[in-house]
Amino acid sequence: MESINAVITGVGGYVPDYILTNDEISKMVDTTDEWIMGRIGIKERRILKEEGLGTSYIARKAAKQLIQRTKTNPDDIDLVIVATTTPDYRFPSTASIVCERLGLKNTFAFDMQAVCSGFLYALETGANFIRSGNYKKVIVIGAEKMSSIIDYTDRATCPIFGDGGGAVMLEATTENVGIMDAVLRTDGKGLPFLHIKAGGSVCPPSYYTLDNKMHYIYQEGRTVFKYAVANMSDACEALIERNHLSKEEIDWVIPHQANQRIIAAVTQRLGIPPEKVMVNIERYGNTSAGTLPLCLWNFENKFKKGDNLIFTAFGAGFAWGAIYVKWGYNGNKE
């Protein structure tokens, strides 16, 4: 029997309308456009400002576009995985809300939390459900409303993050395309350097945690930078070696959009020329689990069937990895 693999058959995406510029941020905290561009490489980010809308709204918009583009019957969708760190609620899952809003009647759904590596982890997870032979159509979404966990008086973090997300359809194939291999790792060393202190079971919400701004992202940038560059590079190298790929055979590298300097350092270490690296951080900032699918959404028309793609990400935990994807269709098919 031919072995089944999972292939991406379509992409959808969504970013909110409101654009938060560096000039606007420099009115909130002591910073400048030059400093932000030089240090992080971000010009603007999108913010979901409407009252009462959360990550499920972004996820739903991306998934709806995906369903339309792939001409999928909603009743045929077996599974929805939403990678997010900014769920609408502690429970129920954001994925369950997406199912209800899109009228998906035959799915099961769950959220996955690996912060900036969330989409990477969810993609491999979704692929394995397809490979099992029991699931035919799986939607994997990476979506975040990062603005909901940002302190806009903290100049170290507020310029970095934005809101947005993307979605991909995974389907079964017996062709030599799809999610070919993955190197995923978690070491747990990252807790002191990147976290939200309060709101979980260790430190539940209280007047004290609110007064002391303990519900926002805390990041020690230098340490995270160092670990991110080393671990993303190592994961990509391991993947390239294991699959006997030469650097010339890699058509595109799609890195997590955390920081322009991290992206440059990783791809330099790998010896991949900048023109093969997908970057949209300047427009969207770091949308955590949203960055990889947003890159796919932006650059889909550049892909050709059979292209070798390397995805890589690094996030809190620390959690990181790389995935090798052989692209399944010509992106300019529409």
N, C-alpha and C positions, 0 to 999 in steps of 0.2 A: 504494500500500500504506500502511495506517495505521502511524504510527510507534509503536514499542514503548517504553514507559517502565517503570521499576521502582517498585513500590509496596510499602510495608510492610503485611503482611497479619496480623501477630501479634507479640506481645512475650512474652518470658519473663525471669525474673530470679532472683537468689539472693544472699542475704547470710548470712554465718555466724551462728551462735547467740550466740557470746560477745560481750557488750557491754562495751567499754572506756570508762568514764565519765571526765569531767574530774576528778572527785574522786580517782579512781585515778591519773590522770596526775600530779596535783599531789603525790602521794606519791613519784613517781619523779623529778620535776624541780621546780625552783622556779617554780611557776606556780599560778594559781587558776582556778576555774570562771568567775569574773567576767572575768578577763583574757582567757581563751580565747573566751568568748562575745562579748566586746566587740571583740576584734581580728579573730577569724576567723568567729565565728558557729556554732561546732560544740559540741554538747552531749555527743554520744557517737559512737563509731565501732565497726564490727564487726571482729572479729579471728578469722582462721582458725587456731585453736590446735592442732588435732589433728596429731600427729606424722605426717610422711610425706605430707601433703596439700599440693598446690601450686595454682597458678592453674588448671590443667586441671580440677581438682575443681569450682571455682566456675563455670568456663565450661561444663562438662558439665551441671551442675545447671540452669543457666539455659537451655541448649539443649534439654535433655530436657523441661523444662516447656513450652518453645516448641513443640516437636514435638507434644506431647500436646494443647496448647491449639488448635493449628491443624489437628489431626487429619491430620498429614502422614505419609505412608508413608516411613520412613527411606531406602528404596531409591530414592526420587525426588529426594533431595537431591543437587545437582550440585556444590556448592562450599561450603566453610566457611572463613571468614576470622576469625581471632582477633586482635583488637587488644590487645596487652599489652606491658608493659615489665618484667614479672616472670615470664618464662617458667619452666616447670618445670626446663628444662635449657638449656644453650647450644644444643645440638641433641639430639634431633630437635625439630621445632616442637611447640608446645603444641597447635596445631590438629590435628596428626596423632594425638596422644594422645586428643583429644576424639573424633575419628572412630572410633578403635579401641574406646574405651569405650562409645560409643553404637551400635556395630555398623553404621556407615555404609559401605556397600560400593561405592557408585558415585560417590564424591566425589573431588575433589582439594581440598587444603587448605593454607593457609599462614598464618604469623603476619605481623602488620603492626606496625611500631614507630614511632609518632609521639608517644609518651608521652601527655600529657593530650588531645592532638588525635587520638589513634589511632582512636577510634570514628568520628569525623568523616571521616577519610581512608578508613577501611575501608568506610563506608557509600557514599561516592561510587564507590569501586573496585568494590564489589559491584553497585551499580546499573549500572555500565558493562558488567559481564559479562552482566547481564540484557538490556541494550539491544542487545548484539551479536546477540541472537537465538539464541545457541547454548546458553544456560543458562536453566533454568525456575525452579529453586528454589535460592536462595542464603541461607545463614545467616551473619549478621554478628554477632560477639560482641565485647563489650568487657569484659575481666575482669582483675582485679589482686589479687595478694596483696602489697599495699604494705608490710605489716608485716615482710616479709622483707628490706626494704632500708632500714629505719628504725633509727636509733640512739636507743634509748629513754633515753639520758642527754643528748640534745640538745634543749633546750627550744624551740629555734627551729623544729624540724621535727616532733617527735614528736606534738604535739597535732593536726596537720593531717590525717594520712592514715589511711585505713581499707581494709578488704578487701571485695570484692564485685564483682558484674558483672551484665550483662544481655545479652539476645540478641534480634535481630529476624529475621523471615523476609522476604526480598524475593522478589517474584514479578512476572511480566510483566503489563502492563495496556495497553490502548489507550484507556482513559478518561483524562480530564484530571485525574489525581491522581498522587501519587507523589513521587519525588525530582526536583524541578523544576529546581534550579540550585545551583551551588556556587562559592564563592570560597575557594580554599585557597592558603596561602602558607607558604614556609619561607625564612628569611634567614640562618640559621647564626650570627647574632650572639650567641646565648644561651649558648654553651659556658662562658664564665667564670663565669656567674651561676647556673647550674643544671645539675648533673651528678653522676655517680658517678665518682670519680676512677679507681678501680682495678677490675680484673676483665676489662677488654677487652684488645685486642692491643697498645695503647700501653703499658699498665701492668699486666702479668699479675699474678695473685695471688702473694704471697710473705709470709714472716713479717713483713716490714717493713710491707706494706700492711695486714695484719691487725692488727698492733700499733697502727698509726696510724689505725685506723677509716676506711680509705679505700674501703670497700665500701658505704657508706651515702650517702643523698641529701645533697648540699650545695646550699644555696639562699641567694642574697642576695635576701631578700624584697622590699625596697623597689624594687629595679631590676625584678624580675619583675612586681611589682604595676603599675608605671608602663607597661611594655611591654604587659602583658595588657589593661589598660583601653583604651589607644589602639588596639591592633591588632584586638581583638574588635569594638570600636565601628566602626572603619573597614570591616572585612569585612562587618558587618551592613548598614551604610549603603550600601555598594557593591551588595550583593545586593538590597536593598529598591529602590534606584534602578533597577537593571538590569531588574527585573521589574515596574516601574511600580506598586509597592504603596504604598498610603497607610498611615500608622501605624495608622489605624482598622481597616484590613483584616487586620492581624496579630492572630491569635487567641491565640497562645502564643509566648513566647520560652523556649527551653530552653537555659540557659547551663551551661557546665562549672562544676561545684560545687567551686571551689578555695578560695574565700574570700567570705564574705557581703558584704564591702565592695567587692570587685571586681564582683560581680554587681550590686550597687546602683549603682555608678558607671557601668557599661556601660549598664544599662537606663535610667538617668537621662539619659545622653548621647543615647540613641536616642529619648527621650521616650515610653517605654512605661510605662504604669502598673504598679505592683507586683503588682496582682491578676492580671495577664496573664503573670507570670514564675513559672516552675516552680522551686521550691527545696526540696531535702530534705537540704541539707548538715548541718543541725542533728543529724540522726539517723545519717548515714553518714560524714561527713567527706569528704575528697577521695579518691575511689577511682580517680583518674586516668582511664584509658580506660573505666572502668566507670560514670562519673557520668551520661553522657547516656542510655544505655539503662536505667539504674536509675530515672531520672526518668520515662521512658516507662512503665516497669513500674509505678511508684507511681501515676501520674496517668492511666493509659490510659482509665479510665472517664469522664474529663472530655472526651475528644476526640470530635468529631463528623465525619462524612464531609464533606470539603471544607474543613475548618479549615486555615488558613494557619499553619504552624509555622516558626519560625526557630531553628535550632540554632547555637550558637557555642562555640568552645573555643580555648584557648591553652595551649601546652605547651613543654617544653624544646626547645631547638634554635636559635632559636625556631621553632616550628611552630604555625600558627593558621589559623582560617578560619570560615566560616559556610555553612550549607546551608539552602536553602528547600525545605520539604516540604509538599505538599498531602496531608492525612491521608486515608486510603483507606477507613475504616470507622467505624461508631459504636462507640465504645470499650466501652459497657456492653452489648455483644451477648451476654455470657455470663450 
